[in-house]
Amino acid sequence: MTELFSLTEPYDHGLLDVGDDNRIYWETFGNPEGKPVVIVHGGPGGGRGRGRNSSFDPEIYRIVRYDQRNCGDSLPHAAEPGVSLEHNTTEHLIADLERLREHLGIERWMLFGGSWGPTLMVAYAERYPERVTEIILISASLASRDEIDWLYNGLGRLLPGPWEAFRDALPAAERDGDLVAAYNRLLNSPDQAVRMQAARDWCTWEDAVIAHETQGHPGAYSNRSDEALLALARICAHYWSHGSWLEEGQLVRDAHRLAGIPGVLVQGRLDLGCPLKAPWALAKAWPDAELKVIDDAGHTGSSTMTEVVMEAVARFGKNGH
C-alpha cells in the first residue's frame, strides 16, 4: 500500500474576515514555494481535516486547509445559540474561497476535496476557471435536489429500519412532509436540547447510510464533539432545504466552462449516499475529466481509493504551478 505523507505543524495560519461578521480559519503546510492546493471539506459544515497524514508531498505542495463559514475554527460557530446562517450560502462560500486565494497571494491553485466539497469546487471553478490548475473530486456529490431526495427519502427503500427511525424522530405532524425542512426547523429551535437531539438523529441516519462500508469509516458522522455535530447537521439542513442555492442540473450544464482544467473523479461503487450517477454525468460533460470507479469503496473510501487518489496527486504534482 502507498504510504501517506506526514505533515508537521502549519507554517502559517489565521482568521480571514470575509464580511457579514464572519471570519474563516485557514492554515498552510508544506513548501511555501510549492504547487498550491486547497482542500475543500465536506458537509457542508463538516470542518477541515485535523490529521497529519496527507496525500500531498509537503516538499512539492503548498497545502491550504480551511474551515468554511460557521464550522470548525471559523467564527461565529453554528453551534452557538442565536448565530444566524443568513450569510452562509453557496454564493458566500464561492466568494470566500476566492478571497482566501487573494489573501494568500496565490495566482492559481489546485482544488481537492470530497462529498459536498466537489459541489463547491465545481461551482467555484465554473465561476473562476482561470484560477484553477487541476481538480480532484472524491466521493462527489453535486448537491442537486434529486440527490438530496435520494439521500433522505429514496434510500429508505434499502434501509427501511434506520430511515423510519429518522422519520419518526420528528413530531408526528411533520413525518409525511419534507423531512429535511422539518429537521431544519428543529435544528433552529430556541431550545438547545431540541437542537442537539435533532443533530444526533440526523447524524445517526448519516451513519446508517455508511454502516456497510467495512473498508472505510462506518461511524464517521457521529464521531465528533456535540458542537461539531450540531454545526454539521444544522448547516447541512440549511443548505439542503434551500436546494444549495443552485439551479437543478446547473453544475453539469455549465461543465463546459471547465474545458482545459484536468480533473479526476474518484468514486466508490458502493457509495449509497452519493451514488455514481452525478459524477458520471459530470465526467461526460467535462472535456478534460477522468472518472475512476473503485469497486471496493463506499463514501468513506478504501485503501484502493487512497492509492488512486495519491496517484492523481503525484501526477498533478509534476505539472508545476
C-alpha positions in Angstrom: 0.0 0.0 0.0 1.2 3.5 -0.8 2.4 5.4 2.3 0.8 8.7 3.2 2.9 11.7 3.8 3.3 13.3 7.3 2.7 16.9 7.8 4.3 19.0 10.6 2.7 22.0 12.2 1.3 24.6 9.8 3.9 27.2 8.9 1.2 29.9 8.8 -2.5 30.3 9.9 -5.1 32.9 10.6 -8.7 34.1 10.6 -9.7 35.9 7.4 -12.5 38.5 7.7 -14.9 37.6 4.8 -17.6 40.2 5.8 -21.0 39.8 7.4 -19.2 39.5 10.8 -17.8 36.2 9.6 -14.1 35.1 9.9 -12.9 31.9 8.3 -9.9 29.9 9.8 -7.1 28.8 7.4 -3.7 27.2 7.7 -0.9 26.3 5.3 1.5 23.3 5.3 4.4 22.1 3.2 6.5 24.1 0.9 5.7 27.9 0.8 7.1 28.0 -2.7 5.4 24.7 -3.8 2.4 24.0 -6.0 -0.7 25.5 -4.3 -3.6 23.2 -3.5 -6.6 24.0 -1.4 -8.5 21.2 0.4 -12.2 21.9 0.4 -14.0 19.9 3.1 -17.4 18.2 3.0 -20.6 18.5 4.9 -21.3 21.3 4.3 -20.3 22.2 7.8 -18.0 19.2 8.4 -14.9 21.3 9.0 -11.4 20.7 7.8 -9.5 17.5 8.5 -7.3 17.7 11.6 -5.0 14.8 10.9 -1.3 15.0 10.0 -1.4 12.2 7.3 -1.8 13.6 3.8 -1.9 12.5 0.2 0.3 15.5 -0.6 4.1 15.5 -0.6 4.9 18.6 1.6 8.1 19.1 -0.4 6.2 19.6 -3.6 2.9 21.2 -2.5 1.8 24.3 -0.7 -1.2 22.8 1.2 -4.0 25.1 2.2 -6.7 23.8 4.6 -9.6 26.0 5.9 -13.0 25.9 7.6 -16.0 27.1 5.7 -18.3 29.6 7.4 -19.7 28.8 10.8 -17.9 25.5 11.4 -14.5 24.2 12.6 -12.5 27.1 14.0 -14.3 29.7 11.9 -16.3 32.4 13.7 -19.1 32.6 14.7 -19.9 28.9 15.1 -23.2 27.4 14.1 -23.4 25.5 17.4 -23.7 28.8 19.3 -27.3 29.8 20.2 -28.5 32.7 18.1 -25.9 32.5 15.4 -27.7 33.2 12.1 -26.9 31.3 8.9 -28.4 34.0 6.8 -25.0 34.8 5.3 -24.0 31.2 4.7 -24.9 30.2 1.2 -23.1 28.6 -1.8 -22.6 32.1 -3.2 -20.9 33.3 0.0 -18.7 30.2 0.0 -17.6 30.8 -3.6 -16.7 34.3 -2.7 -14.8 33.2 0.5 -12.7 30.8 -1.5 -11.7 33.5 -4.0 -11.0 35.9 -1.1 -8.8 33.3 0.6 -6.8 32.8 -2.7 -6.2 36.5 -3.0 -5.3 36.8 0.7 -2.6 34.1 0.4 -1.2 35.7 -2.8 -1.9 32.6 -4.9 -2.3 33.2 -8.6 -3.7 29.7 -9.5 -4.4 26.7 -7.4 -5.5 23.0 -7.5 -8.8 22.1 -5.8 -9.1 18.9 -3.8 -12.0 17.5 -1.7 -14.8 15.1 -1.2 -18.6 14.8 -0.7 -20.0 18.3 -0.6 -16.5 19.7 -1.4 -16.9 18.8 -5.1 -20.1 20.8 -5.3 -18.3 23.9 -4.0 -15.2 23.2 -6.1 -17.1 22.8 -9.3 -19.2 25.9 -8.6 -16.0 27.9 -7.9 -14.1 26.6 -10.9 -17.0 27.3 -13.3 -17.0 30.9 -11.9 -13.2 31.3 -11.9 -11.8 28.8 -14.4 -8.7 30.9 -14.9 -7.7 30.4 -11.2 -7.8 26.6 -11.2 -4.9 24.3 -12.4 -6.5 20.9 -11.7 -9.3 19.4 -9.6 -9.5 16.1 -7.7 -13.1 15.1 -6.6 -13.6 12.2 -4.2 -17.0 10.6 -3.3 -18.6 13.5 -5.1 -22.0 15.0 -4.6 -23.3 17.8 -6.8 -26.0 18.6 -4.1 -28.9 18.5 -6.6 -32.4 18.2 -5.3 -32.6 14.8 -6.9 -29.5 13.6 -4.9 -30.8 15.1 -1.7 -34.2 13.5 -2.2 -32.5 10.1 -2.7 -30.4 10.5 0.4 -33.2 11.4 2.8 -36.1 9.6 1.2 -35.4 7.2 -1.6 -32.6 5.4 0.3 -35.2 4.3 2.8 -36.0 1.5 0.3 -32.6 0.0 1.1 -32.5 0.9 4.8 -36.1 0.9 5.9 -35.4 0.5 9.7 -32.9 3.3 10.1 -35.0 5.5 7.7 -38.2 5.0 9.7 -36.3 5.9 12.9 -35.0 9.1 11.2 -38.6 10.0 10.1 -40.2 9.0 13.4 -37.8 11.2 15.5 -39.8 14.1 14.0 -43.1 15.4 15.5 -46.0 13.3 14.2 -47.3 16.2 12.1 -44.0 16.6 10.3 -43.5 12.9 9.2 -45.4 13.0 5.9 -43.9 16.2 4.6 -40.4 17.4 3.7 -38.2 15.7 6.2 -35.2 17.9 5.6 -37.2 21.1 6.0 -38.7 19.6 9.2 -35.2 18.9 10.6 -34.1 22.3 9.6 -36.8 23.8 11.8 -35.8 21.6 14.8 -32.1 22.4 14.3 -33.0 26.1 14.6 -35.2 25.6 17.7 -34.7 28.1 20.6 -34.4 25.0 22.8 -30.8 23.7 23.0 -32.0 20.2 23.9 -34.3 20.1 20.9 -31.5 21.2 18.6 -29.0 18.7 20.0 -31.4 15.8 19.8 -32.2 16.7 16.1 -28.5 16.8 15.4 -27.9 13.3 16.9 -30.9 11.9 15.0 -29.7 13.4 11.7 -26.1 12.0 12.1 -27.5 8.6 13.2 -29.2 8.4 9.8 -26.0 9.5 8.1 -24.0 6.8 9.9 -26.6 4.2 8.9 -26.0 5.1 5.2 -22.3 4.2 5.5 -22.6 1.4 8.1 -21.9 -1.3 5.4 -18.5 0.3 4.5 -16.1 -2.1 6.2 -13.2 -0.8 4.1 -13.8 2.8 5.2 -15.0 4.6 8.3 -18.5 3.4 9.2 -19.1 5.7 12.2 -17.7 8.9 10.6 -20.6 11.3 11.2 -21.5 10.8 14.9 -17.8 10.5 15.9 -17.4 14.2 16.7 -18.0 16.6 19.6 -21.5 17.9 20.3 -20.6 21.3 18.9 -19.2 19.9 15.7 -22.2 17.5 15.4 -24.7 20.4 15.7 -22.8 22.6 13.3 -22.7 19.8 10.7 -26.4 18.9 11.0 -27.5 22.5 11.1 -25.5 23.7 8.1 -26.4 20.6 6.1 -30.1 21.0 6.7 -29.8 24.7 5.9 -28.2 24.0 2.5 -30.4 21.0 1.6 -33.7 22.8 2.5 -32.7 25.6 0.1 -31.6 23.4 -2.8 -28.0 24.6 -2.1 -28.9 27.8 -3.9 -28.2 26.1 -7.2 -30.4 25.6 -10.2 -31.2 21.9 -10.7 -28.6 20.5 -13.1 -26.6 23.7 -13.1 -23.1 22.3 -12.4 -23.4 19.7 -15.2 -25.0 22.1 -17.6 -22.1 24.6 -17.1 -19.3 22.0 -17.1 -18.1 23.3 -20.5 -16.6 26.1 -18.5 -14.1 23.6 -17.1 -12.6 22.9 -20.5 -8.8 22.9 -20.2 -8.8 22.0 -16.5 -7.6 18.4 -15.9 -9.9 16.6 -13.4 -10.0 13.2 -11.8 -13.2 12.0 -10.2 -12.7 9.0 -7.8 -16.0 7.4 -6.8 -16.8 4.3 -4.8 -19.2 1.9 -6.5 -20.6 1.1 -3.0 -21.4 4.7 -2.2 -25.1 4.7 -1.2 -25.3 8.3 -0.1 -23.6 9.8 -3.2 -24.3 7.4 -6.0 -22.3 7.2 -9.2 -25.0 8.9 -11.3 -23.9 12.5 -10.6 -20.1 12.1 -11.1 -20.8 10.0 -14.1 -22.9 12.9 -15.6 -20.3 15.5 -14.7 -17.4 13.4 -16.2 -19.4 13.1 -19.5 -19.9 16.8 -19.7 -16.4 17.9 -18.6 -14.0 17.5 -21.6 -10.8 17.0 -19.5 -12.1 14.8 -16.7 -11.3 11.1 -15.9 -13.7 9.1 -13.9 -12.2 6.3 -11.8 -14.7 3.9 -10.2 -13.4 2.0 -7.2 -15.2 -1.4 -6.8 -14.4 -2.0 -3.1 -15.1 1.6 -1.8 -18.1 3.4 -0.4 -18.4 7.0 0.6 -15.7 6.9 3.2 -13.1 5.2 0.9 -10.8 2.2 1.0 -7.1 1.5 0.6 -7.6 1.1 -3.1 -9.3 4.5 -3.3 -6.4 6.1 -1.4 -3.9 4.7 -3.8 -5.8 6.0 -6.8 -6.1 9.4 -5.2 -2.4 9.5 -4.4 -1.6 8.6 -8.0 -3.6 11.5 -9.3 -2.0 13.9 -6.7 1.5 12.7 -7.6 0.8 13.1 -11.4 -0.6 16.6 -10.9 2.4 17.5 -8.7 4.6 17.0 -11.7 2.7 19.7 -13.6 4.3 22.5 -11.7 2.4 25.7 -10.8 
